[in-house]
Amino acid sequence: MKKSYFVIPLSFVFHIISLNLILFLSVPKVYNHGYSIIYYNLSWLLITYSIDFYPTARREGFGTNLRNFINLFVLFGLVYFTSFTFLSDRTYPLGYLVLVYALICLMLTLFRIVFYWARNLYRSNGLSKGVRVVVIGRDKNLKKLRRIFDTGSYGYRYMGYFDNTKSGSPTYIGTIQDSFSYIFENNVEEVYCMASRLSKSEIQELMRIADNSLKKIKIVPDNKELFSRAMSIELYGEVPVLNLRASPLELEYANVVKRIFDIVFSSLVIVFLLSWLTPLVWILMKIDSKGPLFFKQKRHGVNRNTFLCYKFRSMTKNEDSDTQMATKGDMRITKLGRILRKTSIDELPQFFNVLQGNMSVVGPRPHMQLHTEQFEKSVDKYLVRHFLKPGITGLAQIKGYRGEIVENSDIVNRVRYDIFYMEKWSLQLDLRIIYYTVVNAIRGEERAY
């Protein structure tokens, strides 16, 4: 039996012992209750099993498992704090309970960091023999696979590749026909086949060999070089379908989480900030210039649907508001408007859009209709950003691509960051974007005018 088989059981045992020890020493009045040991341990078992917390994939790392960490902390946090309601006659101070739970989270995080560090050190220093792999067929995916295999921390031992086109490469072993005997003679454990370079009969023969010899065979599909960061293969029954634009927000639970966050966050801003700020802005605006408090403009949202976007009015009434973006030194901007725009206060009424469901707190910034019609023809992949609800702030904005579009690279990079956000969305990323948005607003931004 391989030593790696013991990794998950040992990790689980370490976590259980550490968890029980911290609870026993820190909150004995609750832990010593008759049912608490069963409650905590059974909850841990069910939560870690349901979210598949303990990784089994060879390419699993601390970063790739980060979402599970957050899920575990949230779910077990609910279990932990609930216990003090049902299992204790005496109440610990809330601050103390939070510190104890922070200690549990810190313990888990430190153990996982040390675990991955030790595993990578073990593999990269040659202490592990590594999984012996070969590739059958050479196409553009070969170099990308080799970069993974040659990363010592993954624990692969790349033997070479087979292809019917002979090559002078030092890793070229022979023809595809030669691979059949080589796999057995050299105890190859995993075989990666390039579907673009193999015939149906060759793939079937390799599958037959693998099925009858305990060899793992993996097929790299021929996707006609249609690569993207978010590409994934989905099964429709037994039919594999290549999804080139997969996003975490396609999952129902992710949309629910994001919507709940939007409702809670926007409600807090409206109650605790806009409730007193709006009357103040209205008074200052009446002193500064004539016109309404709010500026409303039709903009394109999710699926290119039109909605009314709200802002505090920052310009004098003009006929170009729906066709021309604000520029540096724009004479249309009022004195109060310059302050509102510099601090991004003019955007705050969009929290009403968020509450209505037209926008999200974080997402691609919505553009006026004229600009959407212009950019969808001139900027590659521009409409991809409309798969998501537009946001009050976004990844592109904290990266410096907000406001006026001076050069073509401004809109190109804005679209690039918007697509990246769509493909890599997480609640943690949303919180990070919100944090840097606030920091940038306090510091002041060069392009905020």
Residue, then its C-alpha position, 0 to 999 in steps of 0.5 A: m500500500k502506498k504511503s499516500y493512502f494514509v495522508i487523508p486519514l492522518s489529516f482527518v485524525f489530526h484535525i479531529i484531535s486538535l479540534n477536540l483539544i481546543l474546545f476541551l481547553s477553551v470552552p469546557k462548560v460546553y464541551n463537557h456537556g453530554y451530547s457536545i462531543i458527538y455534536y461537534n465530531l459528527s458535524w465535522l464529519l458531515i461537513t467535510y464529507s459534504i464539501d469534499f474537504y480532504p483533497t485526493a487529486r495529485r494536482e490539488g494545492f492550497g490555492t485550489n482548495l481555498r474555496n473549500f476552506i471558506n465553506l468549511f469555516v462558514l458551515f462549522g462556524l454556524v455549528y460552533f456558535t449554535s452550540f452555545t445556545f443549545l448545549s450550555d447553561r452559561t454564556y461565554p463572552l462573545g469576544y472570547l468565543v470569536l477568539v476561540y473560533a479564530l484559533i480553530c481556523l488558524m490551526l486548520t490553515l497553518f496545518r494545511i499550509v505546512f502539509y502542502w509545503a511538506r508534500n511539495l518538498y517531498r516530491s520536488n527533492g526526489l524523495s518520491k518516486g513519482v507517477r511514471v507517465v508517457v504521452i502518446g501523440r504530439d500536438k500543441n498540448l504536449k508542451k503544456l502537459r510537460r510544464i505540469f509534469d516537470t513541476g516536481s511538486y505534482g509528483y509526476r515522472y515524465m518518461g517521454y512521448f510517442d508519435n508517428t512523426k519522428s523527432g530529434s527531441p530527447t524525449y521522443i521514444g518511438t512510434i505509437q505502435d512502439s508504445f504498446s510494449y513500452i508501457f509494460e516493459n517500463n511499468v508506466e502508470e498513466v498514459y495521456c493520449m492526444a486525440s488529435r493524433l490518434s485514430k479511433s482504432e489506436i485509442q480503442e486498443l490503448m483503452r483495451i490495454a489499460d482496462n486489462s492491465l491496471k494502467k490509467i489512460k487519459i484522453v486529451p480531447d481535440n478541441k481544435e485549439l479553442f482554448s480559454r481559461a474557463m474551458s470545461i467538459e460537461l457530460y450530457g448523458e454520455v455525450p461530452v460537451l465542451n463549454l468554452r465560457a464556464s463561470p462559477l456563477e452558472l451554478e445556482y447556489a453561487n447566484v443565490v449567495k451573490r444575490i443574498f450578499d447584494i441585498v444585505f450589503s445594499s440594504l446596509v448602505i441605504v440605511f446607514l449611509l444614503s439615509w442621511l447623505t441623500p438629504l445633505v447632497w440635495i441641500l448642497m446641490k440646490i445651492d450649487s446648481k439647478g436641476p434634479l437630485f438624481f441623474k437617470q440614464k438607460r444602460h445595458g445590463v445582463n443579457r444586454n437588457t436595458f435598465l435605468c441606472y441611478k446616480f447623483r447628478s454631477m453635471t448641469k443639464n445638457e443634451d450630450s449626457d447620453t452620448q458623451m462620457a465625462t472628460k478631464g476638465d469637462m465644463r459640464i461638471t458642477k463644483l459639487g459634481r467634481i467632489l462627488r465624482k472624485t470621491s465616487i459618491d455620485e455612484l452610491p444611488q446605484f445601490f437602489n439598482v442593486l436592491q431592485g436586481n438590475m445591478s450587483v455590488v460587484g461586476p462589469r460597469p454598465h455602459m450607456q447604450l450608444h457605447t455598447e453599440q459602438f464597442e460590440k462592433s470594434v472590441d473583440k469579446y465585448l459582449v461576453r461581459h453582458f453574461l453578468k449583472p453590471g456592478i457598482t464597482g469591478l475588477a477593471q475599476i480597481k486595476g485602473y481602467r475606470g472612467e473615460i476611455v482615452e485609448n483603445s487599450d482602455i476598453v480592451n483591458r476593461v473587457r479583459y478584466d471583466i471576463f477574468y472576473m466572470e471566469k474566476w468569481s468568488l465571494q472572496l474576490d468580491l470582498r477584495i474588490i470592495y475593499y480596494t474600491v473603498v481604499n482607492a476612493i479614500r486615496g483619490e484616483e487620477r481617473a476619477y473626474 
